Amino acid sequence: MEFFDSNGQATCYSPDGENIYLWSGEPVGYFADDKVYSFSGRLLGWIYNGWLYDRSNKPALFSANALGGPMRPMRQVKPVKSVRAVRPVRSVRQVPHVKPMRGMDWSSCANTQFFNQ
């Protein structure tokens, strides 16, 4: 599964449906049920209908088969994937806060900043 930002740039991918990597090969997070976590255990957001939503539940990244959400840009040519780095050990997960209502406007971190929020 590959994800694109609000400009259509390839941002990250999940080769196994669980772990998330940037195209540079850097491991940046993982899925746990419908939630997205960093390896430090911080809740980054949620996945729903092919969209990655940020901590405010605003759409940040989309997959090719995403449903709903804001108007998606044309996807740009994907770069060549780099060799994946070794994943860090997962820390204890943050207790998820109450999920806000899903927004329809693009997130302010609709790029690799999603993983630094």
Stockholm file with secondary structure:
# STOCKHOLM 1.0

chainA/1-117         MEFFDSNGQATCYSPDGENIYLWSGEPVGYFADDKVYSFSGRLLGWIYNGWLYDRSNKPALFSANALGGPMRPMRQVKPVKSVRAVRPVRSVRQVPHVKPMRGMDWSSCANTQFFNQ
#=GR chainA/1-117 SS CEEECTTSCEEEECSSSSEEEETTSCEEEEEETTEEECTTSCEEEEEETTEEECTTSCEEEEETTCCSSSCCCCCCCCCCCCCCCCCCCCCCCCCCCCCCCCCCSCCTTCSGGGGGC
#=GC SS_cons         CEEECTTSCEEEECSSSSEEEETTSCEEEEEETTEEECTTSCEEEEEETTEEECTTSCEEEEETTCCSSSCCCCCCCCCCCCCCCCCCCCCCCCCCCCCCCCCCSCCTTCSGGGGGC
//
